[in-house]
Amino acid sequence: MTENVLYYGDNLDILRRYIKDETVDLIYLDPPFKSNQDYNVLFAEQNGSRSAAQIKAFEDTWQWDKTSAKTYQEIVEGGGKVAEAMLAFRTYLGENDMMAYLAMMAPRLIELRRVLKCSGSIYLHCDPTASHYLKILMDAVFGPANFQNEVIWCYKTGGATKRRFGRKHDILLFYGKDAAQTVFNVQKEKSYMMHRYGFKKSKFQEDEQGQYSWVIMKDWWEIPSVGSADKQRLGYPTQKPERLLERVITASSNEGDIVLDPFCGCGTTIAVAQRLKRRWMGIDITCLATALIKHRLKDTFGEKIRKTYKVIGEPVSLPDAETLAKEDPYQFQWWALGLVDARPVEQKKGADKGIDGRLYFHDEAENKKTKTKQIIFSVKAGQTSPGHVRDLRGVIEREKAEIGVFICMQKATKPMRAEAASAGFYKSPWGTKHATMQILTVEELLSGKTVDYPHSEGVNVTFNKAPKAKAKKEAHPELKYPEE
């Protein structure tokens, strides 16, 4: 099987640089659009409380500016149906956030069509705010004749208001690259009946909900969203249920096919594709997302999964790390913390109180009284001094943390090491000793060195764990034909 790939970077750049023409069987994308709203990653504390910190992955404000105006102009100058659609949008919408969003989407959809096989499909996930504009844009890119379905995904949570009917659905725009060649595996679902009406018994089955028959699946799907108590929940606000992706992937691909998600977020598409024996490619613009996906894959499929995929775009050397630190200090912090399985804190000026990240662990027998302990991280890409180590020691004492770790680009000086050593040791209930203050360089992290703290199976409880994959039992048998 061809190696699976997780890309870190802007998906437009990744598509143009790495992905060849007509190599992808199925594309699912859930591009963000919420006017004037930040998309944040929330993580639940493992001691049962809820984290107040919000980690800003990227701002989704999509304002009309020089960048969006330049992108728009490039599309128009390219000519064709897409240019005509964009000109019409500009006439109607003017220069606003929606126009900026469409200008961002247009070149990406063009690239996605390029990489899609003639037999391939694309599902664009959106909400009613932008779906009507996106359908016109999709018609321009893929052609109206290749439109297959507007799938309505209904759910019960959210959307309550006294001003209008509750908004309880999203939309999936399903297109083929060539409708005549599009792969589609007919799906069936249960249709319940109240009475037998004299039909032969063999045509019907019965379960706890009553009598039912199997019918062709419709374009209206009622699937629960990922609630706060759901075992799937990883704390990512736009996380989609695995059952939704199961339907998409099962219907429009076969085992061994390549599935691409260019806005892969917390990796639901990737996890489901892996479980359904598809090859996959995921792209995301934040190191936070790639770190979360790595955790999810490991928790779901075990340690061996790491050997079946590669990551492209993240730093793999000291010069790479230095470049990332100069280009985007926050991404550098998130990447460095990901190397030690730590979680970033909220990135607002003055809000971190000297803390860049945290790692939570247990080193006692698991019971109701088990105390969650923590490691505090400080990350510095620039010049460092003993004062930085001293400051972190003060934070450890203030936060009553067990261990503090200072991550830096340069090698620690002798005074810095002396300052760290003066903090003494943390002694675990198991009797093991671990330096209270530790200094790790980026070079050491890249070579495999990590934090020294009490280790055992499941001791790191920083991130919500994804459920393990079930090898034999089918999670949703209704997605396949019943035996005739």
MARGUVO-796094 format. One record per residue (C-alpha): x, y, z; residue number from 0; residue in three letters. Coordinates in steps of 0.02 Angstrom, whole numbers. Layout:
BEGIN
<node <X,Y,Z>,NUM,'ALA'>
...
END
This chain:
BEGIN
<node <0,0,0>,0,'MET'>
<node <64,174,-45>,1,'THR'>
<node <117,274,107>,2,'GLU'>
<node <-13,389,183>,3,'ASN'>
<node <36,572,200>,4,'VAL'>
<node <-4,712,321>,5,'LEU'>
<node <46,885,255>,6,'TYR'>
<node <75,1040,360>,7,'TYR'>
<node <49,1202,264>,8,'GLY'>
<node <-69,1304,156>,9,'ASP'>
<node <-171,1179,55>,10,'ASN'>
<node <-161,1282,-105>,11,'LEU'>
<node <29,1275,-99>,12,'ASP'>
<node <29,1091,-49>,13,'ILE'>
<node <-89,1043,-191>,14,'LEU'>
<node <17,1133,-320>,15,'ARG'>
<node <185,1069,-256>,16,'ARG'>
<node <151,890,-207>,17,'TYR'>
<node <-8,814,-279>,18,'ILE'>
<node <-8,755,-459>,19,'LYS'>
<node <-148,764,-587>,20,'ASP'>
<node <-288,636,-574>,21,'GLU'>
<node <-218,539,-426>,22,'THR'>
<node <-359,556,-298>,23,'VAL'>
<node <-518,450,-291>,24,'ASP'>
<node <-619,548,-163>,25,'LEU'>
<node <-608,722,-88>,26,'ILE'>
<node <-701,778,68>,27,'TYR'>
<node <-676,956,128>,28,'LEU'>
<node <-754,1058,266>,29,'ASP'>
<node <-683,1233,236>,30,'PRO'>
<node <-716,1352,380>,31,'PRO'>
<node <-833,1498,361>,32,'PHE'>
<node <-903,1596,506>,33,'LYS'>
<node <-904,1782,479>,34,'SER'>
<node <-801,1878,609>,35,'ASN'>
<node <-777,1725,718>,36,'GLN'>
<node <-615,1646,776>,37,'ASP'>
<node <-596,1459,761>,38,'TYR'>
<node <-520,1392,920>,39,'ASN'>
<node <-464,1224,982>,40,'VAL'>
<node <-532,1180,1153>,41,'LEU'>
<node <-458,1041,1256>,42,'PHE'>
<node <-544,962,1406>,43,'ALA'>
<node <-446,947,1566>,44,'GLU'>
<node <-421,766,1614>,45,'GLN'>
<node <-470,793,1795>,46,'ASN'>
<node <-652,818,1744>,47,'GLY'>
<node <-654,1007,1733>,48,'SER'>
<node <-659,1110,1575>,49,'ARG'>
<node <-511,1210,1514>,50,'SER'>
<node <-542,1396,1508>,51,'ALA'>
<node <-399,1420,1385>,52,'ALA'>
<node <-437,1433,1201>,53,'GLN'>
<node <-299,1403,1077>,54,'ILE'>
<node <-318,1508,922>,55,'LYS'>
<node <-280,1396,774>,56,'ALA'>
<node <-319,1529,645>,57,'PHE'>
<node <-434,1679,626>,58,'GLU'>
<node <-578,1650,507>,59,'ASP'>
<node <-626,1830,471>,60,'THR'>
<node <-606,1823,281>,61,'TRP'>
<node <-600,2010,254>,62,'GLN'>
<node <-579,2087,84>,63,'TRP'>
<node <-399,2148,76>,64,'ASP'>
<node <-251,2157,-44>,65,'LYS'>
<node <-225,1969,-39>,66,'THR'>
<node <-405,1923,-79>,67,'SER'>
<node <-413,2061,-212>,68,'ALA'>
<node <-255,1992,-294>,69,'LYS'>
<node <-323,1814,-290>,70,'THR'>
<node <-486,1873,-365>,71,'TYR'>
<node <-395,1964,-505>,72,'GLN'>
<node <-291,1810,-547>,73,'GLU'>
<node <-448,1703,-562>,74,'ILE'>
<node <-535,1831,-673>,75,'VAL'>
<node <-383,1848,-786>,76,'GLU'>
<node <-382,1658,-806>,77,'GLY'>
<node <-548,1667,-899>,78,'GLY'>
<node <-679,1531,-917>,79,'GLY'>
<node <-834,1488,-817>,80,'LYS'>
<node <-751,1515,-649>,81,'VAL'>
<node <-699,1691,-699>,82,'ALA'>
<node <-878,1726,-756>,83,'GLU'>
<node <-947,1664,-590>,84,'ALA'>
<node <-824,1770,-490>,85,'MET'>
<node <-867,1926,-591>,86,'LEU'>
<node <-1051,1896,-556>,87,'ALA'>
<node <-1016,1871,-370>,88,'PHE'>
<node <-917,2033,-364>,89,'ARG'>
<node <-1059,2128,-449>,90,'THR'>
<node <-1187,2061,-327>,91,'TYR'>
<node <-1088,2050,-165>,92,'LEU'>
<node <-964,2191,-183>,93,'GLY'>
<node <-806,2187,-77>,94,'GLU'>
<node <-848,2098,85>,95,'ASN'>
<node <-805,1945,189>,96,'ASP'>
<node <-910,1826,83>,97,'MET'>
<node <-824,1885,-74>,98,'MET'>
<node <-655,1859,10>,99,'ALA'>
<node <-708,1683,58>,100,'TYR'>
<node <-760,1640,-120>,101,'LEU'>
<node <-597,1712,-186>,102,'ALA'>
<node <-504,1597,-66>,103,'MET'>
<node <-607,1445,-116>,104,'MET'>
<node <-603,1465,-306>,105,'ALA'>
<node <-418,1425,-339>,106,'PRO'>
<node <-424,1281,-215>,107,'ARG'>
<node <-575,1202,-300>,108,'LEU'>
<node <-487,1219,-468>,109,'ILE'>
<node <-336,1126,-397>,110,'GLU'>
<node <-446,994,-317>,111,'LEU'>
<node <-529,960,-485>,112,'ARG'>
<node <-356,941,-562>,113,'ARG'>
<node <-299,808,-438>,114,'VAL'>
<node <-463,711,-445>,115,'LEU'>
<node <-474,557,-556>,116,'LYS'>
<node <-607,554,-692>,117,'CYS'>
<node <-700,423,-589>,118,'SER'>
<node <-679,524,-429>,119,'GLY'>
<node <-799,622,-319>,120,'SER'>
<node <-792,776,-210>,121,'ILE'>
<node <-901,818,-60>,122,'TYR'>
<node <-897,1000,-5>,123,'LEU'>
<node <-966,1020,172>,124,'HIS'>
<node <-1042,1190,213>,125,'CYS'>
<node <-1184,1273,306>,126,'ASP'>
<node <-1331,1373,233>,127,'PRO'>
<node <-1235,1536,256>,128,'THR'>
<node <-1128,1502,103>,129,'ALA'>
<node <-1200,1345,20>,130,'SER'>
<node <-1295,1436,-119>,131,'HIS'>
<node <-1141,1534,-172>,132,'TYR'>
<node <-1030,1380,-161>,133,'LEU'>
<node <-1149,1279,-270>,134,'LYS'>
<node <-1136,1408,-408>,135,'ILE'>
<node <-946,1405,-390>,136,'LEU'>
<node <-945,1215,-393>,137,'MET'>
<node <-1053,1218,-551>,138,'ASP'>
<node <-924,1333,-630>,139,'ALA'>
<node <-776,1223,-581>,140,'VAL'>
<node <-850,1048,-607>,141,'PHE'>
<node <-994,1083,-726>,142,'GLY'>
<node <-1181,1078,-684>,143,'PRO'>
<node <-1198,907,-768>,144,'ALA'>
<node <-1080,831,-640>,145,'ASN'>
<node <-1185,882,-490>,146,'PHE'>
<node <-1244,724,-402>,147,'GLN'>
<node <-1330,772,-239>,148,'ASN'>
<node <-1359,906,-112>,149,'GLU'>
<node <-1352,799,45>,150,'VAL'>
<node <-1435,870,200>,151,'ILE'>
<node <-1355,819,365>,152,'TRP'>
<node <-1478,845,507>,153,'CYS'>
<node <-1435,847,692>,154,'TYR'>
<node <-1524,894,852>,155,'LYS'>
<node <-1399,1000,947>,156,'THR'>
<node <-1370,1187,932>,157,'GLY'>
<node <-1460,1320,831>,158,'GLY'>
<node <-1597,1361,957>,159,'ALA'>
<node <-1669,1536,946>,160,'THR'>
<node <-1834,1629,970>,161,'LYS'>
<node <-1808,1732,812>,162,'ARG'>
<node <-1822,1595,681>,163,'ARG'>
<node <-1838,1407,658>,164,'PHE'>
<node <-1695,1313,737>,165,'GLY'>
<node <-1548,1291,618>,166,'ARG'>
<node <-1512,1106,631>,167,'LYS'>
<node <-1429,1053,468>,168,'HIS'>
<node <-1274,1065,361>,169,'ASP'>
<node <-1257,1034,175>,170,'ILE'>
<node <-1139,922,76>,171,'LEU'>
<node <-1123,966,-108>,172,'LEU'>
<node <-1081,804,-199>,173,'PHE'>
<node <-1004,816,-374>,174,'TYR'>
<node <-915,694,-487>,175,'GLY'>
<node <-775,747,-603>,176,'LYS'>
<node <-862,652,-743>,177,'ASP'>
<node <-1038,596,-697>,178,'ALA'>
<node <-1033,453,-823>,179,'ALA'>
<node <-880,377,-738>,180,'GLN'>
<node <-909,423,-555>,181,'THR'>
<node <-885,280,-433>,182,'VAL'>
<node <-1037,257,-323>,183,'PHE'>
<node <-1079,110,-211>,184,'ASN'>
<node <-1267,110,-181>,185,'VAL'>
<node <-1304,122,4>,186,'GLN'>
<node <-1458,54,92>,187,'LYS'>
<node <-1543,104,254>,188,'GLU'>
<node <-1683,38,363>,189,'LYS'>
<node <-1860,93,324>,190,'SER'>
<node <-1978,60,471>,191,'TYR'>
<node <-2160,6,450>,192,'MET'>
<node <-2300,2,576>,193,'MET'>
<node <-2394,-146,499>,194,'HIS'>
<node <-2356,-298,393>,195,'ARG'>
<node <-2490,-262,260>,196,'TYR'>
<node <-2489,-447,214>,197,'GLY'>
<node <-2316,-446,136>,198,'PHE'>
<node <-2210,-601,140>,199,'LYS'>
<node <-2113,-620,302>,200,'LYS'>
<node <-1948,-649,210>,201,'SER'>
<node <-1947,-472,142>,202,'LYS'>
<node <-1948,-395,315>,203,'PHE'>
<node <-1843,-401,471>,204,'GLN'>
<node <-1880,-346,647>,205,'GLU'>
<node <-1778,-268,787>,206,'ASP'>
<node <-1810,-170,946>,207,'GLU'>
<node <-1878,-23,846>,208,'GLN'>
<node <-2005,-128,753>,209,'GLY'>
<node <-2025,-199,579>,210,'GLN'>
<node <-1918,-132,438>,211,'TYR'>
<node <-1861,-161,259>,212,'SER'>
<node <-1703,-104,169>,213,'TRP'>
<node <-1721,42,48>,214,'VAL'>
<node <-1602,147,-57>,215,'ILE'>
<node <-1523,281,52>,216,'MET'>
<node <-1593,456,25>,217,'LYS'>
<node <-1504,624,21>,218,'ASP'>
<node <-1568,669,194>,219,'TRP'>
<node <-1459,601,336>,220,'TRP'>
<node <-1504,613,519>,221,'GLU'>
<node <-1340,581,612>,222,'ILE'>
<node <-1303,645,788>,223,'PRO'>
<node <-1167,776,799>,224,'SER'>
<node <-1017,749,913>,225,'VAL'>
<node <-1087,796,1084>,226,'GLY'>
<node <-992,842,1241>,227,'SER'>
<node <-1013,667,1313>,228,'ALA'>
<node <-972,575,1151>,229,'ASP'>
<node <-824,455,1162>,230,'LYS'>
<node <-765,520,992>,231,'GLN'>
<node <-750,698,1057>,232,'ARG'>
<node <-573,766,1054>,233,'LEU'>
<node <-615,944,1100>,234,'GLY'>
<node <-605,1014,923>,235,'TYR'>
<node <-756,1130,897>,236,'PRO'>
<node <-787,1088,713>,237,'THR'>
<node <-762,900,736>,238,'GLN'>
<node <-879,796,628>,239,'LYS'>
<node <-949,625,678>,240,'PRO'>
<node <-860,472,608>,241,'GLU'>
<node <-1027,401,551>,242,'ARG'>
<node <-1048,547,430>,243,'LEU'>
<node <-878,514,350>,244,'LEU'>
<node <-914,327,346>,245,'GLU'>
<node <-1062,359,231>,246,'ARG'>
<node <-963,472,116>,247,'VAL'>
<node <-810,359,105>,248,'ILE'>
<node <-908,196,89>,249,'THR'>
<node <-1021,266,-47>,250,'ALA'>
<node <-889,350,-154>,251,'SER'>
<node <-731,246,-139>,252,'SER'>
<node <-668,67,-127>,253,'ASN'>
<node <-533,-16,-23>,254,'GLU'>
<node <-361,44,-76>,255,'GLY'>
<node <-427,207,-152>,256,'ASP'>
<node <-348,374,-104>,257,'ILE'>
<node <-452,493,3>,258,'VAL'>
<node <-399,676,21>,259,'LEU'>
<node <-454,803,152>,260,'ASP'>
<node <-373,974,119>,261,'PRO'>
<node <-444,1051,280>,262,'PHE'>
<node <-418,900,391>,263,'CYS'>
<node <-430,982,564>,264,'GLY'>
<node <-433,847,698>,265,'CYS'>
<node <-424,708,568>,266,'GLY'>
<node <-595,625,565>,267,'THR'>
<node <-582,591,378>,268,'THR'>
<node <-409,518,401>,269,'ILE'>
<node <-459,406,547>,270,'ALA'>
<node <-612,338,455>,271,'VAL'>
<node <-515,313,292>,272,'ALA'>
<node <-382,215,388>,273,'GLN'>
<node <-514,105,471>,274,'ARG'>
<node <-601,72,304>,275,'LEU'>
<node <-435,22,223>,276,'LYS'>
<node <-419,172,109>,277,'ARG'>
<node <-258,266,78>,278,'ARG'>
<node <-263,447,132>,279,'TRP'>
<node <-190,621,120>,280,'MET'>
<node <-228,759,244>,281,'GLY'>
<node <-179,943,239>,282,'ILE'>
<node <-192,1072,377>,283,'ASP'>
<node <-117,1244,404>,284,'ILE'>
<node <-82,1225,591>,285,'THR'>
<node <42,1124,691>,286,'CYS'>
<node <-96,1105,820>,287,'LEU'>
<node <-200,1002,699>,288,'ALA'>
<node <-56,889,645>,289,'THR'>
<node <-11,855,827>,290,'ALA'>
<node <-192,812,868>,291,'LEU'>
<node <-205,695,718>,292,'ILE'>
<node <-46,603,769>,293,'LYS'>
<node <-119,574,942>,294,'HIS'>
<node <-285,518,869>,295,'ARG'>
<node <-205,391,752>,296,'LEU'>
<node <-95,321,891>,297,'LYS'>
<node <-240,306,1014>,298,'ASP'>
<node <-354,226,883>,299,'THR'>
<node <-235,109,794>,300,'PHE'>
<node <-87,89,912>,301,'GLY'>
<node <97,136,904>,302,'GLU'>
<node <128,39,742>,303,'LYS'>
<node <21,161,642>,304,'ILE'>
<node <163,288,645>,305,'ARG'>
<node <263,180,524>,306,'LYS'>
<node <124,183,394>,307,'THR'>
<node <121,371,359>,308,'TYR'>
<node <239,517,341>,309,'LYS'>
<node <225,701,384>,310,'VAL'>
<node <281,832,257>,311,'ILE'>
<node <304,1017,295>,312,'GLY'>
<node <349,1009,480>,313,'GLU'>
<node <529,1047,531>,314,'PRO'>
<node <646,897,525>,315,'VAL'>
<node <809,990,558>,316,'SER'>
<node <874,1137,660>,317,'LEU'>
<node <876,1255,508>,318,'PRO'>
<node <694,1206,472>,319,'ASP'>
<node <647,1248,651>,320,'ALA'>
<node <739,1415,643>,321,'GLU'>
<node <646,1460,484>,322,'THR'>
<node <477,1417,562>,323,'LEU'>
<node <520,1519,718>,324,'ALA'>
<node <557,1672,610>,325,'LYS'>
<node <404,1652,498>,326,'GLU'>
<node <276,1609,633>,327,'ASP'>
<node <328,1607,817>,328,'PRO'>
<node <162,1534,876>,329,'TYR'>
<node <171,1390,752>,330,'GLN'>
<node <350,1359,811>,331,'PHE'>
<node <290,1350,991>,332,'GLN'>
<node <149,1230,947>,333,'TRP'>
<node <265,1121,844>,334,'TRP'>
<node <396,1112,983>,335,'ALA'>
<node <264,1070,1113>,336,'LEU'>
<node <196,935,998>,337,'GLY'>
<node <366,850,1001>,338,'LEU'>
<node <346,820,1189>,339,'VAL'>
<node <159,781,1186>,340,'ASP'>
<node <117,942,1276>,341,'ALA'>
<node <-32,1056,1250>,342,'ARG'>
<node <-15,1242,1210>,343,'PRO'>
<node <-103,1371,1316>,344,'VAL'>
<node <-206,1519,1259>,345,'GLU'>
<node <-105,1635,1149>,346,'GLN'>
<node <-164,1806,1203>,347,'LYS'>
<node <-43,1943,1252>,348,'LYS'>
<node <-7,1937,1437>,349,'GLY'>
<node <-128,1793,1463>,350,'ALA'>
<node <-4,1649,1476>,351,'ASP'>
<node <78,1709,1639>,352,'LYS'>
<node <243,1635,1585>,353,'GLY'>
<node <168,1471,1525>,354,'ILE'>
<node <176,1414,1344>,355,'ASP'>
<node <115,1236,1370>,356,'GLY'>
<node <62,1103,1494>,357,'ARG'>
<node <72,914,1507>,358,'LEU'>
<node <-37,820,1631>,359,'TYR'>
<node <9,650,1700>,360,'PHE'>
<node <-39,520,1830>,361,'HIS'>
<node <90,425,1931>,362,'ASP'>
<node <-25,344,2058>,363,'GLU'>
<node <-149,199,2051>,364,'ALA'>
<node <-304,251,1954>,365,'GLU'>
<node <-453,285,2068>,366,'ASN'>
<node <-574,424,2109>,367,'LYS'>
<node <-444,512,2216>,368,'LYS'>
<node <-303,503,2088>,369,'THR'>
<node <-218,673,2079>,370,'LYS'>
<node <-182,744,1908>,371,'THR'>
<node <-7,818,1907>,372,'LYS'>
<node <69,938,1783>,373,'GLN'>
<node <225,991,1691>,374,'ILE'>
<node <242,1174,1641>,375,'ILE'>
<node <331,1221,1479>,376,'PHE'>
<node <416,1380,1421>,377,'SER'>
<node <474,1393,1240>,378,'VAL'>
<node <603,1520,1180>,379,'LYS'>
<node <668,1533,1001>,380,'ALA'>
<node <782,1684,1032>,381,'GLY'>
<node <924,1722,1149>,382,'GLN'>
<node <911,1641,1321>,383,'THR'>
<node <987,1672,1492>,384,'SER'>
<node <982,1605,1671>,385,'PRO'>
<node <844,1732,1703>,386,'GLY'>
<node <725,1636,1589>,387,'HIS'>
<node <756,1476,1687>,388,'VAL'>
<node <735,1570,1851>,389,'ARG'>
<node <569,1643,1790>,390,'ASP'>
<node <505,1470,1745>,391,'LEU'>
<node <553,1406,1917>,392,'ARG'>
<node <447,1543,1993>,393,'GLY'>
<node <300,1491,1883>,394,'VAL'>
<node <319,1309,1939>,395,'ILE'>
<node <310,1363,2121>,396,'GLU'>
<node <161,1477,2088>,397,'ARG'>
<node <65,1343,1993>,398,'GLU'>
<node <117,1205,2114>,399,'LYS'>
<node <177,1103,1965>,400,'ALA'>
<node <286,950,1986>,401,'GLU'>
<node <408,984,1843>,402,'ILE'>
<node <456,1129,1729>,403,'GLY'>
<node <534,1114,1557>,404,'VAL'>
<node <625,1253,1464>,405,'PHE'>
<node <634,1223,1275>,406,'ILE'>
<node <760,1330,1181>,407,'CYS'>
<node <850,1342,1014>,408,'MET'>
<node <1027,1372,1082>,409,'GLN'>
<node <1126,1256,1194>,410,'LYS'>
<node <1105,1292,1379>,411,'ALA'>
<node <1249,1389,1459>,412,'THR'>
<node <1333,1330,1617>,413,'LYS'>
<node <1242,1463,1724>,414,'PRO'>
<node <1076,1406,1650>,415,'MET'>
<node <1112,1224,1693>,416,'ARG'>
<node <1165,1275,1869>,417,'ALA'>
<node <1002,1372,1893>,418,'GLU'>
<node <901,1220,1836>,419,'ALA'>
<node <998,1101,1947>,420,'ALA'>
<node <967,1208,2101>,421,'SER'>
<node <781,1167,2090>,422,'ALA'>
<node <811,988,2148>,423,'GLY'>
<node <707,836,2105>,424,'PHE'>
<node <527,776,2099>,425,'TYR'>
<node <507,605,2179>,426,'LYS'>
<node <362,500,2115>,427,'SER'>
<node <258,382,2223>,428,'PRO'>
<node <351,242,2134>,429,'TRP'>
<node <515,304,2205>,430,'GLY'>
<node <587,370,2040>,431,'THR'>
<node <677,539,2039>,432,'LYS'>
<node <656,670,1902>,433,'HIS'>
<node <736,842,1888>,434,'ALA'>
<node <613,977,1939>,435,'THR'>
<node <688,1096,1810>,436,'MET'>
<node <738,1026,1640>,437,'GLN'>
<node <814,1110,1488>,438,'ILE'>
<node <789,1035,1314>,439,'LEU'>
<node <856,1106,1152>,440,'THR'>
<node <764,1090,987>,441,'VAL'>
<node <910,990,920>,442,'GLU'>
<node <892,866,1064>,443,'GLU'>
<node <705,851,1032>,444,'LEU'>
<node <735,816,849>,445,'LEU'>
<node <858,678,896>,446,'SER'>
<node <724,593,1003>,447,'GLY'>
<node <760,658,1178>,448,'LYS'>
<node <606,701,1279>,449,'THR'>
<node <546,753,1451>,450,'VAL'>
<node <600,650,1601>,451,'ASP'>
<node <445,612,1704>,452,'TYR'>
<node <360,456,1776>,453,'PRO'>
<node <311,348,1626>,454,'HIS'>
<node <187,206,1617>,455,'SER'>
<node <47,155,1501>,456,'GLU'>
<node <-77,298,1489>,457,'GLY'>
<node <19,411,1609>,458,'VAL'>
<node <6,562,1492>,459,'ASN'>
<node <-174,622,1509>,460,'VAL'>
<node <-153,789,1422>,461,'THR'>
<node <-263,751,1272>,462,'PHE'>
<node <-432,666,1256>,463,'ASN'>
<node <-403,490,1192>,464,'LYS'>
<node <-490,433,1033>,465,'ALA'>
<node <-577,263,1048>,466,'PRO'>
<node <-478,114,987>,467,'LYS'>
<node <-526,44,817>,468,'ALA'>
<node <-633,-113,820>,469,'LYS'>
<node <-564,-240,698>,470,'ALA'>
<node <-712,-357,667>,471,'LYS'>
<node <-877,-281,720>,472,'LYS'>
<node <-957,-167,591>,473,'GLU'>
<node <-1004,-4,676>,474,'ALA'>
<node <-1145,34,554>,475,'HIS'>
<node <-1205,-118,458>,476,'PRO'>
<node <-1347,-19,381>,477,'GLU'>
<node <-1220,62,265>,478,'LEU'>
<node <-1208,-97,162>,479,'LYS'>
<node <-1327,-206,67>,480,'TYR'>
<node <-1412,-338,173>,481,'PRO'>
<node <-1397,-517,112>,482,'GLU'>
<node <-1539,-556,-9>,483,'GLU'>
END
